[in-house]
Amino acid sequence: GGRCGYSAGLSLYQLAGFMQELGCVDGYNMDGGGSATMVFCGQVINLPTNGNYGYKERGVSDIVYIGY
């Protein structure tokens, strides 16, 4: 799991610099690894992995919720 060539993302240092360039004062980094689950209109729209247990959601302590 984790980083792969087609979606390496930013290091925490790079993310901090990018956030500063945008004028952000505070930022929050959430794990976006293989266990991250994206839900839209009540449906899981990505393929979260649960390690060696296949693809399914896994309970985590962080959430970003955007209501509409």
All heavy atoms as TSV, in Angstrom:
chain	resi	resn	atom	element	x	y	z
A	1	GLY	N	N	0.832	-1.189	0.000
A	1	GLY	CA	C	0.000	0.000	0.000
A	1	GLY	C	C	0.865	1.235	0.000
A	1	GLY	O	O	2.049	1.203	-0.224
A	2	GLY	N	N	0.247	2.343	0.259
A	2	GLY	CA	C	0.966	3.604	0.333
A	2	GLY	C	C	1.206	4.208	-1.026
A	2	GLY	O	O	0.420	4.072	-1.944
A	3	ARG	N	N	2.338	4.865	-1.135
A	3	ARG	CA	C	2.659	5.600	-2.362
A	3	ARG	C	C	2.955	4.666	-3.524
A	3	ARG	O	O	3.503	3.599	-3.359
A	3	ARG	CB	C	3.874	6.479	-2.129
A	3	ARG	CG	C	3.597	7.557	-1.137
A	3	ARG	CD	C	4.859	8.339	-0.867
A	3	ARG	NE	N	4.543	9.302	0.167
A	3	ARG	CZ	C	4.948	10.548	0.141
A	3	ARG	NH1	N	5.695	10.982	-0.838
A	3	ARG	NH2	N	4.627	11.360	1.108
A	4	CYS	N	N	2.581	5.116	-4.696
A	4	CYS	CA	C	2.936	4.397	-5.911
A	4	CYS	C	C	3.259	5.428	-6.971
A	4	CYS	O	O	2.931	6.603	-6.832
A	4	CYS	CB	C	1.823	3.452	-6.344
A	4	CYS	SG	S	0.184	4.152	-6.301
A	5	GLY	N	N	3.914	5.029	-8.015
A	5	GLY	CA	C	4.418	5.949	-9.026
A	5	GLY	C	C	3.381	6.881	-9.615
A	5	GLY	O	O	3.643	8.049	-9.865
A	6	TYR	N	N	2.177	6.415	-9.831
A	6	TYR	CA	C	1.174	7.252	-10.482
A	6	TYR	C	C	0.426	8.160	-9.512
A	6	TYR	O	O	-0.327	9.031	-9.935
A	6	TYR	CB	C	0.182	6.392	-11.279
A	6	TYR	CG	C	-0.618	5.417	-10.439
A	6	TYR	CD1	C	-1.812	5.804	-9.846
A	6	TYR	CD2	C	-0.163	4.127	-10.238
A	6	TYR	CE1	C	-2.527	4.917	-9.066
A	6	TYR	CE2	C	-0.872	3.238	-9.468
A	6	TYR	CZ	C	-2.061	3.637	-8.883
A	6	TYR	OH	O	-2.769	2.763	-8.113
A	7	SER	N	N	0.623	8.007	-8.194
A	7	SER	CA	C	-0.050	8.879	-7.238
A	7	SER	C	C	0.814	9.109	-6.008
A	7	SER	O	O	0.396	8.868	-4.887
A	7	SER	CB	C	-1.405	8.290	-6.832
A	7	SER	OG	O	-1.218	7.051	-6.175
A	8	ALA	N	N	2.030	9.553	-6.220
A	8	ALA	CA	C	2.989	9.695	-5.122
A	8	ALA	C	C	2.600	10.776	-4.133
A	8	ALA	O	O	2.932	10.681	-2.958
A	8	ALA	CB	C	4.375	9.985	-5.688
A	9	GLY	N	N	1.911	11.810	-4.560
A	9	GLY	CA	C	1.509	12.865	-3.640
A	9	GLY	C	C	2.684	13.720	-3.206
A	9	GLY	O	O	3.719	13.769	-3.861
A	10	LEU	N	N	2.525	14.429	-2.076
A	10	LEU	CA	C	3.536	15.332	-1.556
A	10	LEU	C	C	4.073	14.796	-0.239
A	10	LEU	O	O	3.356	14.134	0.507
A	10	LEU	CB	C	2.927	16.720	-1.280
A	10	LEU	CG	C	2.304	17.470	-2.440
A	10	LEU	CD1	C	1.619	18.736	-1.937
A	10	LEU	CD2	C	3.345	17.809	-3.481
A	11	SER	N	N	5.322	15.147	0.060
A	11	SER	CA	C	5.831	14.876	1.405
A	11	SER	C	C	5.185	15.888	2.349
A	11	SER	O	O	4.600	16.892	1.904
A	11	SER	CB	C	7.353	15.021	1.433
A	11	SER	OG	O	7.707	16.393	1.286
A	12	LEU	N	N	5.258	15.656	3.647
A	12	LEU	CA	C	4.696	16.623	4.599
A	12	LEU	C	C	5.380	17.985	4.465
A	12	LEU	O	O	4.730	19.025	4.573
A	12	LEU	CB	C	4.815	16.097	6.028
A	12	LEU	CG	C	3.882	14.947	6.377
A	12	LEU	CD1	C	4.122	14.487	7.813
A	12	LEU	CD2	C	2.431	15.340	6.194
A	13	TYR	N	N	6.676	17.986	4.231
A	13	TYR	CA	C	7.411	19.232	4.037
A	13	TYR	C	C	6.896	19.975	2.800
A	13	TYR	O	O	6.674	21.185	2.839
A	13	TYR	CB	C	8.911	18.932	3.916
A	13	TYR	CG	C	9.763	20.169	3.802
A	13	TYR	CD1	C	10.089	20.917	4.936
A	13	TYR	CD2	C	10.236	20.589	2.570
A	13	TYR	CE1	C	10.859	22.057	4.830
A	13	TYR	CE2	C	11.014	21.732	2.461
A	13	TYR	CZ	C	11.323	22.467	3.597
A	13	TYR	OH	O	12.091	23.602	3.490
A	14	GLN	N	N	6.712	19.271	1.701
A	14	GLN	CA	C	6.190	19.887	0.477
A	14	GLN	C	C	4.768	20.405	0.692
A	14	GLN	O	O	4.412	21.477	0.219
A	14	GLN	CB	C	6.208	18.882	-0.670
A	14	GLN	CG	C	7.590	18.526	-1.150
A	14	GLN	CD	C	7.571	17.346	-2.115
A	14	GLN	OE1	O	6.815	16.392	-1.937
A	14	GLN	NE2	N	8.422	17.417	-3.131
A	15	LEU	N	N	3.957	19.631	1.405
A	15	LEU	CA	C	2.586	20.047	1.686
A	15	LEU	C	C	2.564	21.330	2.506
A	15	LEU	O	O	1.790	22.247	2.221
A	15	LEU	CB	C	1.834	18.935	2.420
A	15	LEU	CG	C	0.406	19.269	2.841
A	15	LEU	CD1	C	-0.469	19.557	1.625
A	15	LEU	CD2	C	-0.182	18.131	3.669
A	16	ALA	N	N	3.427	21.420	3.519
A	16	ALA	CA	C	3.494	22.625	4.347
A	16	ALA	C	C	3.855	23.845	3.498
A	16	ALA	O	O	3.243	24.908	3.623
A	16	ALA	CB	C	4.505	22.441	5.477
A	17	GLY	N	N	4.837	23.694	2.610
A	17	GLY	CA	C	5.226	24.798	1.723
A	17	GLY	C	C	4.103	25.203	0.790
A	17	GLY	O	O	3.850	26.393	0.571
A	18	PHE	N	N	3.411	24.224	0.230
A	18	PHE	CA	C	2.287	24.492	-0.675
A	18	PHE	C	C	1.171	25.237	0.055
A	18	PHE	O	O	0.615	26.205	-0.454
A	18	PHE	CB	C	1.776	23.184	-1.270
A	18	PHE	CG	C	0.608	23.340	-2.188
A	18	PHE	CD1	C	0.731	24.011	-3.389
A	18	PHE	CD2	C	-0.619	22.809	-1.844
A	18	PHE	CE1	C	-0.358	24.166	-4.246
A	18	PHE	CE2	C	-1.709	22.947	-2.680
A	18	PHE	CZ	C	-1.578	23.631	-3.884
A	19	MET	N	N	0.855	24.792	1.271
A	19	MET	CA	C	-0.190	25.449	2.058
A	19	MET	C	C	0.195	26.901	2.357
A	19	MET	O	O	-0.638	27.799	2.285
A	19	MET	CB	C	-0.449	24.687	3.357
A	19	MET	CG	C	-0.950	23.268	3.161
A	19	MET	SD	S	-2.598	23.154	2.497
A	19	MET	CE	C	-3.547	23.464	3.961
A	20	GLN	N	N	1.465	27.145	2.673
A	20	GLN	CA	C	1.933	28.506	2.924
A	20	GLN	C	C	1.796	29.363	1.673
A	20	GLN	O	O	1.371	30.521	1.747
A	20	GLN	CB	C	3.385	28.513	3.400
A	20	GLN	CG	C	3.533	28.101	4.840
A	20	GLN	CD	C	4.967	28.180	5.298
A	20	GLN	OE1	O	5.896	27.868	4.544
A	20	GLN	NE2	N	5.156	28.566	6.552
A	21	GLU	N	N	2.143	28.812	0.517
A	21	GLU	CA	C	2.005	29.545	-0.746
A	21	GLU	C	C	0.559	29.946	-0.997
A	21	GLU	O	O	0.293	30.989	-1.593
A	21	GLU	CB	C	2.512	28.696	-1.913
A	21	GLU	CG	C	4.009	28.536	-1.960
A	21	GLU	CD	C	4.436	27.598	-3.084
A	21	GLU	OE1	O	3.642	27.344	-4.011
A	21	GLU	OE2	O	5.588	27.118	-3.036
A	22	LEU	N	N	-0.371	29.121	-0.557
A	22	LEU	CA	C	-1.793	29.422	-0.733
A	22	LEU	C	C	-2.304	30.441	0.291
A	22	LEU	O	O	-3.447	30.878	0.212
A	22	LEU	CB	C	-2.627	28.136	-0.622
A	22	LEU	CG	C	-2.424	27.099	-1.717
A	22	LEU	CD1	C	-3.216	25.840	-1.402
A	22	LEU	CD2	C	-2.848	27.660	-3.075
A	23	GLY	N	N	-1.463	30.765	1.274
A	23	GLY	CA	C	-1.865	31.720	2.298
A	23	GLY	C	C	-2.532	31.077	3.501
A	23	GLY	O	O	-3.106	31.772	4.337
A	24	CYS	N	N	-2.461	29.767	3.607
A	24	CYS	CA	C	-3.091	29.079	4.741
A	24	CYS	C	C	-2.317	29.353	6.021
A	24	CYS	O	O	-1.095	29.404	6.026
A	24	CYS	CB	C	-3.128	27.572	4.501
A	24	CYS	SG	S	-4.169	27.107	3.119
A	25	VAL	N	N	-3.050	29.528	7.103
A	25	VAL	CA	C	-2.457	29.724	8.419
A	25	VAL	C	C	-2.429	28.392	9.167
A	25	VAL	O	O	-1.473	28.065	9.856
A	25	VAL	CB	C	-3.247	30.779	9.218
A	25	VAL	CG1	C	-2.685	30.937	10.621
A	25	VAL	CG2	C	-3.239	32.115	8.484
A	26	ASP	N	N	-3.489	27.620	9.045
A	26	ASP	CA	C	-3.588	26.312	9.676
A	26	ASP	C	C	-3.880	25.270	8.601
A	26	ASP	O	O	-4.565	25.557	7.623
A	26	ASP	CB	C	-4.726	26.272	10.704
A	26	ASP	CG	C	-4.473	27.203	11.868
A	26	ASP	OD1	O	-3.388	27.100	12.465
A	26	ASP	OD2	O	-5.349	28.027	12.171
A	27	GLY	N	N	-3.378	24.088	8.798
A	27	GLY	CA	C	-3.637	22.996	7.862
A	27	GLY	C	C	-3.803	21.692	8.622
A	27	GLY	O	O	-3.417	21.582	9.779
A	28	TYR	N	N	-4.378	20.705	7.957
A	28	TYR	CA	C	-4.590	19.408	8.579
A	28	TYR	C	C	-4.287	18.340	7.545
A	28	TYR	O	O	-4.871	18.335	6.467
A	28	TYR	CB	C	-6.048	19.295	9.049
A	28	TYR	CG	C	-6.320	18.088	9.902
A	28	TYR	CD1	C	-6.078	18.118	11.265
A	28	TYR	CD2	C	-6.802	16.921	9.343
A	28	TYR	CE1	C	-6.324	17.011	12.058
A	28	TYR	CE2	C	-7.054	15.802	10.125
A	28	TYR	CZ	C	-6.810	15.860	11.484
A	28	TYR	OH	O	-7.048	14.765	12.251
A	29	ASN	N	N	-3.365	17.477	7.864
A	29	ASN	CA	C	-3.000	16.399	6.950
A	29	ASN	C	C	-3.708	15.126	7.383
A	29	ASN	O	O	-3.585	14.691	8.517
A	29	ASN	CB	C	-1.489	16.178	6.958
A	29	ASN	CG	C	-1.093	15.017	6.088
A	29	ASN	OD1	O	-1.338	15.016	4.892
A	29	ASN	ND2	N	-0.489	14.012	6.682
A	30	MET	N	N	-4.468	14.538	6.488
A	30	MET	CA	C	-5.125	13.272	6.781
A	30	MET	C	C	-4.484	12.182	5.945
A	30	MET	O	O	-4.017	12.425	4.840
A	30	MET	CB	C	-6.614	13.358	6.452
A	30	MET	CG	C	-7.341	14.351	7.314
A	30	MET	SD	S	-9.073	14.440	6.957
A	30	MET	CE	C	-9.608	12.850	7.562
A	31	ASP	N	N	-4.460	10.978	6.473
A	31	ASP	CA	C	-3.915	9.853	5.737
A	31	ASP	C	C	-4.727	9.635	4.477
A	31	ASP	O	O	-5.938	9.459	4.531
A	31	ASP	CB	C	-3.956	8.603	6.612
A	31	ASP	CG	C	-3.498	7.355	5.878
A	31	ASP	OD1	O	-2.781	7.484	4.883
A	31	ASP	OD2	O	-3.869	6.259	6.306
A	32	GLY	N	N	-4.087	9.645	3.356
A	32	GLY	CA	C	-4.774	9.399	2.099
A	32	GLY	C	C	-4.332	8.089	1.482
A	32	GLY	O	O	-4.377	7.908	0.281
A	33	GLY	N	N	-3.886	7.168	2.305
A	33	GLY	CA	C	-3.377	5.889	1.827
A	33	GLY	C	C	-4.467	4.960	1.345
A	33	GLY	O	O	-5.618	5.352	1.137
A	34	GLY	N	N	-4.099	3.736	1.176
A	34	GLY	CA	C	-5.007	2.741	0.609
A	34	GLY	C	C	-6.257	2.495	1.422
A	34	GLY	O	O	-7.268	2.045	0.899
A	35	SER	N	N	-6.209	2.803	2.738
A	35	SER	CA	C	-7.397	2.575	3.556
A	35	SER	C	C	-8.355	3.757	3.556
A	35	SER	O	O	-9.444	3.670	4.120
A	35	SER	CB	C	-6.987	2.249	4.998
A	35	SER	OG	O	-6.324	3.357	5.573
A	36	ALA	N	N	-7.958	4.888	2.934
A	36	ALA	CA	C	-8.841	6.052	2.879
A	36	ALA	C	C	-10.080	5.711	2.048
A	36	ALA	O	O	-9.975	5.119	0.980
A	36	ALA	CB	C	-8.114	7.243	2.280
A	37	THR	N	N	-11.240	6.076	2.553
A	37	THR	CA	C	-12.505	5.771	1.881
A	37	THR	C	C	-13.169	7.063	1.439
A	37	THR	O	O	-13.291	7.993	2.224
A	37	THR	CB	C	-13.456	5.012	2.832
A	37	THR	OG1	O	-12.801	3.840	3.297
A	37	THR	CG2	C	-14.745	4.626	2.125
A	38	MET	N	N	-13.582	7.130	0.191
A	38	MET	CA	C	-14.296	8.288	-0.315
A	38	MET	C	C	-15.745	7.890	-0.577
A	38	MET	O	O	-16.010	6.919	-1.285
A	38	MET	CB	C	-13.663	8.816	-1.606
A	38	MET	CG	C	-14.328	10.082	-2.116
A	38	MET	SD	S	-13.579	10.718	-3.629
A	38	MET	CE	C	-11.975	11.196	-3.014
A	39	VAL	N	N	-16.664	8.650	0.034
A	39	VAL	CA	C	-18.093	8.371	-0.098
A	39	VAL	C	C	-18.760	9.568	-0.749
A	39	VAL	O	O	-18.513	10.711	-0.374
A	39	VAL	CB	C	-18.727	8.095	1.283
A	39	VAL	CG1	C	-20.223	7.868	1.154
A	39	VAL	CG2	C	-18.062	6.905	1.948
A	40	PHE	N	N	-19.603	9.317	-1.724
A	40	PHE	CA	C	-20.365	10.373	-2.396
A	40	PHE	C	C	-21.804	9.906	-2.526
A	40	PHE	O	O	-22.055	8.808	-3.035
A	40	PHE	CB	C	-19.766	10.680	-3.769
A	40	PHE	CG	C	-20.464	11.794	-4.494
A	40	PHE	CD1	C	-20.317	13.103	-4.074
A	40	PHE	CD2	C	-21.271	11.537	-5.580
A	40	PHE	CE1	C	-20.962	14.129	-4.733
A	40	PHE	CE2	C	-21.921	12.542	-6.247
A	40	PHE	CZ	C	-21.772	13.853	-5.821
A	41	CYS	N	N	-22.724	10.711	-2.043
A	41	CYS	CA	C	-24.156	10.379	-2.080
A	41	CYS	C	C	-24.425	8.997	-1.487
A	41	CYS	O	O	-25.207	8.211	-2.032
A	41	CYS	CB	C	-24.696	10.481	-3.495
A	41	CYS	SG	S	-24.747	12.162	-4.129
A	42	GLY	N	N	-23.744	8.700	-0.385
A	42	GLY	CA	C	-23.980	7.439	0.315
A	42	GLY	C	C	-23.316	6.216	-0.279
A	42	GLY	O	O	-23.480	5.108	0.228
A	43	GLN	N	N	-22.546	6.388	-1.350
A	43	GLN	CA	C	-21.884	5.257	-2.008
A	43	GLN	C	C	-20.362	5.391	-1.910
A	43	GLN	O	O	-19.817	6.471	-2.126
A	43	GLN	CB	C	-22.260	5.187	-3.496
A	43	GLN	CG	C	-23.733	5.011	-3.747
A	43	GLN	CD	C	-24.200	3.588	-3.467
A	43	GLN	OE1	O	-23.445	2.722	-3.061
A	43	GLN	NE2	N	-25.475	3.351	-3.686
A	44	VAL	N	N	-19.666	4.311	-1.587
A	44	VAL	CA	C	-18.204	4.307	-1.614
A	44	VAL	C	C	-17.782	4.357	-3.075
A	44	VAL	O	O	-18.205	3.520	-3.881
A	44	VAL	CB	C	-17.633	3.039	-0.925
A	44	VAL	CG1	C	-16.119	2.993	-1.059
A	44	VAL	CG2	C	-18.050	2.996	0.540
A	45	ILE	N	N	-16.969	5.367	-3.438
A	45	ILE	CA	C	-16.622	5.545	-4.855
A	45	ILE	C	C	-15.153	5.249	-5.156
A	45	ILE	O	O	-14.701	5.483	-6.270
A	45	ILE	CB	C	-16.995	6.957	-5.355
A	45	ILE	CG1	C	-16.256	8.045	-4.574
A	45	ILE	CG2	C	-18.502	7.163	-5.281
A	45	ILE	CD1	C	-16.428	9.427	-5.163
A	46	ASN	N	N	-14.424	4.756	-4.177
A	46	ASN	CA	C	-13.067	4.306	-4.470
A	46	ASN	C	C	-12.927	2.857	-4.016
A	46	ASN	O	O	-13.935	2.198	-3.736
A	46	ASN	CB	C	-12.025	5.218	-3.811
A	46	ASN	CG	C	-12.026	5.119	-2.300
A	46	ASN	OD1	O	-13.022	4.764	-1.685
A	46	ASN	ND2	N	-10.903	5.467	-1.688
A	47	LEU	N	N	-11.728	2.348	-3.971
A	47	LEU	CA	C	-11.507	0.946	-3.632
A	47	LEU	C	C	-10.553	0.870	-2.437
A	47	LEU	O	O	-9.374	0.580	-2.601
A	47	LEU	CB	C	-10.930	0.220	-4.843
A	47	LEU	CG	C	-11.103	-1.281	-4.911
A	47	LEU	CD1	C	-12.583	-1.665	-4.939
A	47	LEU	CD2	C	-10.420	-1.814	-6.163
A	48	PRO	N	N	-11.072	1.162	-1.218
A	48	PRO	CA	C	-10.178	1.152	-0.056
A	48	PRO	C	C	-9.704	-0.259	0.263
A	48	PRO	O	O	-10.463	-1.207	0.168
A	48	PRO	CB	C	-11.055	1.698	1.070
A	48	PRO	CG	C	-12.462	1.391	0.649
A	48	PRO	CD	C	-12.455	1.450	-0.848
A	49	THR	N	N	-8.439	-0.359	0.642
A	49	THR	CA	C	-7.882	-1.666	0.980
A	49	THR	C	C	-7.744	-1.799	2.485
A	49	THR	O	O	-7.485	-0.830	3.184
A	49	THR	CB	C	-6.526	-1.900	0.296
A	49	THR	OG1	O	-6.082	-3.206	0.626
A	49	THR	CG2	C	-5.478	-0.891	0.697
A	50	ASN	N	N	-7.927	-2.959	2.974
A	50	ASN	CA	C	-7.799	-3.242	4.396
A	50	ASN	C	C	-6.627	-4.204	4.604
A	50	ASN	O	O	-6.769	-5.268	5.192
A	50	ASN	CB	C	-9.103	-3.829	4.939
A	50	ASN	CG	C	-9.167	-3.762	6.452
A	50	ASN	OD1	O	-8.326	-3.153	7.084
A	50	ASN	ND2	N	-10.165	-4.402	7.029
A	51	GLY	N	N	-5.489	-3.841	4.049
A	51	GLY	CA	C	-4.289	-4.671	4.184
A	51	GLY	C	C	-4.457	-5.998	3.473
A	51	GLY	O	O	-4.869	-6.059	2.318
A	52	ASN	N	N	-4.176	-7.066	4.156
A	52	ASN	CA	C	-4.266	-8.400	3.566
A	52	ASN	C	C	-5.678	-8.961	3.590
A	52	ASN	O	O	-5.890	-10.121	3.262
A	52	ASN	CB	C	-3.322	-9.354	4.301
A	52	ASN	CG	C	-1.873	-8.981	4.095
A	52	ASN	OD1	O	-1.508	-8.463	3.048
A	52	ASN	ND2	N	-1.054	-9.224	5.090
A	53	TYR	N	N	-6.641	-8.144	4.003
A	53	TYR	CA	C	-8.016	-8.631	4.140
A	53	TYR	C	C	-8.907	-8.226	2.970
A	53	TYR	O	O	-10.117	-8.314	3.050
A	53	TYR	CB	C	-8.611	-8.121	5.459
A	53	TYR	CG	C	-7.797	-8.558	6.649
A	53	TYR	CD1	C	-6.988	-7.654	7.313
A	53	TYR	CD2	C	-7.822	-9.881	7.086
A	53	TYR	CE1	C	-6.220	-8.057	8.398
A	53	TYR	CE2	C	-7.058	-10.288	8.167
A	53	TYR	CZ	C	-6.258	-9.376	8.812
A	53	TYR	OH	O	-5.498	-9.771	9.878
A	54	GLY	N	N	-8.333	-7.730	1.892
A	54	GLY	CA	C	-9.118	-7.390	0.719
A	54	GLY	C	C	-9.529	-5.937	0.692
A	54	GLY	O	O	-8.936	-5.082	1.333
A	55	TYR	N	N	-10.565	-5.654	-0.076
A	55	TYR	CA	C	-11.032	-4.290	-0.270
A	55	TYR	C	C	-12.325	-4.073	0.498
A	55	TYR	O	O	-13.343	-4.679	0.207
A	55	TYR	CB	C	-11.271	-4.012	-1.753
A	55	TYR	CG	C	-9.992	-4.049	-2.555
A	55	TYR	CD1	C	-9.647	-5.164	-3.297
A	55	TYR	CD2	C	-9.125	-2.978	-2.537
A	55	TYR	CE1	C	-8.465	-5.201	-4.013
A	55	TYR	CE2	C	-7.942	-3.004	-3.241
A	55	TYR	CZ	C	-7.616	-4.119	-3.980
A	55	TYR	OH	O	-6.447	-4.145	-4.673
A	56	LYS	N	N	-12.263	-3.226	1.510
A	56	LYS	CA	C	-13.450	-2.847	2.260
A	56	LYS	C	C	-13.109	-1.653	3.140
A	56	LYS	O	O	-11.949	-1.329	3.346
A	56	LYS	CB	C	-13.970	-4.001	3.101
A	56	LYS	CG	C	-13.037	-4.451	4.215
A	56	LYS	CD	C	-13.659	-5.585	5.010
A	56	LYS	CE	C	-12.774	-5.913	6.202
A	56	LYS	NZ	N	-13.383	-6.873	7.071
A	57	GLU	N	N	-14.142	-1.001	3.648
A	57	GLU	CA	C	-13.940	0.135	4.527
A	57	GLU	C	C	-13.304	-0.314	5.835
A	57	GLU	O	O	-13.504	-1.431	6.283
A	57	GLU	CB	C	-15.275	0.808	4.836
A	57	GLU	CG	C	-15.939	1.421	3.621
A	57	GLU	CD	C	-17.289	1.985	3.977
A	57	GLU	OE1	O	-17.340	2.940	4.779
A	57	GLU	OE2	O	-18.283	1.469	3.464
A	58	ARG	N	N	-12.557	0.604	6.433
A	58	ARG	CA	C	-11.929	0.324	7.722
A	58	ARG	C	C	-12.183	1.516	8.635
A	58	ARG	O	O	-12.095	2.659	8.205
A	58	ARG	CB	C	-10.429	0.139	7.528
A	58	ARG	CG	C	-9.701	-0.221	8.802
A	58	ARG	CD	C	-8.254	-0.501	8.537
A	58	ARG	NE	N	-7.541	0.759	8.372
A	58	ARG	CZ	C	-6.236	0.842	8.169
A	58	ARG	NH1	N	-5.518	-0.242	8.054
A	58	ARG	NH2	N	-5.651	2.008	8.043
A	59	GLY	N	N	-12.534	1.260	9.868
A	59	GLY	CA	C	-12.784	2.330	10.815
A	59	GLY	C	C	-11.541	3.156	11.070
A	59	GLY	O	O	-10.468	2.604	11.271
A	60	VAL	N	N	-11.653	4.469	11.004
A	60	VAL	CA	C	-10.542	5.373	11.275
A	60	VAL	C	C	-11.016	6.482	12.197
A	60	VAL	O	O	-12.211	6.696	12.373
A	60	VAL	CB	C	-9.955	5.982	9.971
A	60	VAL	CG1	C	-9.321	4.916	9.112
A	60	VAL	CG2	C	-11.008	6.722	9.207
A	61	SER	N	N	-10.070	7.224	12.756
A	61	SER	CA	C	-10.418	8.249	13.732
A	61	SER	C	C	-10.632	9.627	13.126
A	61	SER	O	O	-11.059	10.539	13.818
A	61	SER	CB	C	-9.329	8.330	14.798
A	61	SER	OG	O	-8.091	8.678	14.203
A	62	ASP	N	N	-10.319	9.848	11.866
A	62	ASP	CA	C	-10.459	11.157	11.231
A	62	ASP	C	C	-11.515	11.111	10.142
A	62	ASP	O	O	-11.686	10.100	9.469
A	62	ASP	CB	C	-9.149	11.607	10.581
A	62	ASP	CG	C	-8.068	11.898	11.604
A	62	ASP	OD1	O	-8.425	12.258	12.729
A	62	ASP	OD2	O	-6.894	11.770	11.255
A	63	ILE	N	N	-12.195	12.242	9.964
A	63	ILE	CA	C	-13.196	12.341	8.913
A	63	ILE	C	C	-13.318	13.787	8.459
A	63	ILE	O	O	-13.168	14.707	9.257
A	63	ILE	CB	C	-14.576	11.820	9.396
A	63	ILE	CG1	C	-15.594	11.846	8.257
A	63	ILE	CG2	C	-15.075	12.627	10.585
A	63	ILE	CD1	C	-16.920	11.200	8.599
A	64	VAL	N	N	-13.522	13.984	7.191
A	64	VAL	CA	C	-13.927	15.273	6.666
A	64	VAL	C	C	-15.304	15.062	6.084
A	64	VAL	O	O	-15.503	14.220	5.201
A	64	VAL	CB	C	-12.972	15.784	5.553
A	64	VAL	CG1	C	-13.539	17.025	4.890
A	64	VAL	CG2	C	-11.605	16.069	6.131
A	65	TYR	N	N	-16.263	15.782	6.612
A	65	TYR	CA	C	-17.653	15.618	6.176
A	65	TYR	C	C	-18.108	16.919	5.555
A	65	TYR	O	O	-18.011	17.971	6.164
A	65	TYR	CB	C	-18.536	15.267	7.370
A	65	TYR	CG	C	-19.976	15.072	6.986
A	65	TYR	CD1	C	-20.409	13.857	6.480
A	65	TYR	CD2	C	-20.902	16.092	7.122
A	65	TYR	CE1	C	-21.721	13.659	6.122
A	65	TYR	CE2	C	-22.221	15.902	6.762
A	65	TYR	CZ	C	-22.631	14.693	6.273
A	65	TYR	OH	O	-23.920	14.510	5.903
A	66	ILE	N	N	-18.597	16.850	4.341
A	66	ILE	CA	C	-19.114	18.026	3.655
A	66	ILE	C	C	-20.560	17.760	3.333
A	66	ILE	O	O	-20.869	16.889	2.532
A	66	ILE	CB	C	-18.317	18.322	2.356
A	66	ILE	CG1	C	-16.826	18.517	2.701
A	66	ILE	CG2	C	-18.902	19.535	1.649
A	66	ILE	CD1	C	-15.922	18.618	1.513
A	67	GLY	N	N	-21.450	18.478	3.988
A	67	GLY	CA	C	-22.885	18.309	3.756
A	67	GLY	C	C	-23.365	19.220	2.639
A	67	GLY	O	O	-22.742	20.212	2.306
A	68	TYR	N	N	-24.477	18.837	2.079
A	68	TYR	CA	C	-25.058	19.675	1.014
A	68	TYR	C	C	-26.547	19.716	1.173
A	68	TYR	O	O	-27.154	18.970	1.871
A	68	TYR	CB	C	-24.664	19.185	-0.373
A	68	TYR	CG	C	-25.083	17.764	-0.665
A	68	TYR	CD1	C	-26.279	17.503	-1.340
A	68	TYR	CD2	C	-24.310	16.694	-0.260
A	68	TYR	CE1	C	-26.664	16.201	-1.603
A	68	TYR	CE2	C	-24.689	15.396	-0.513
A	68	TYR	CZ	C	-25.872	15.157	-1.184
A	68	TYR	OH	O	-26.257	13.875	-1.444
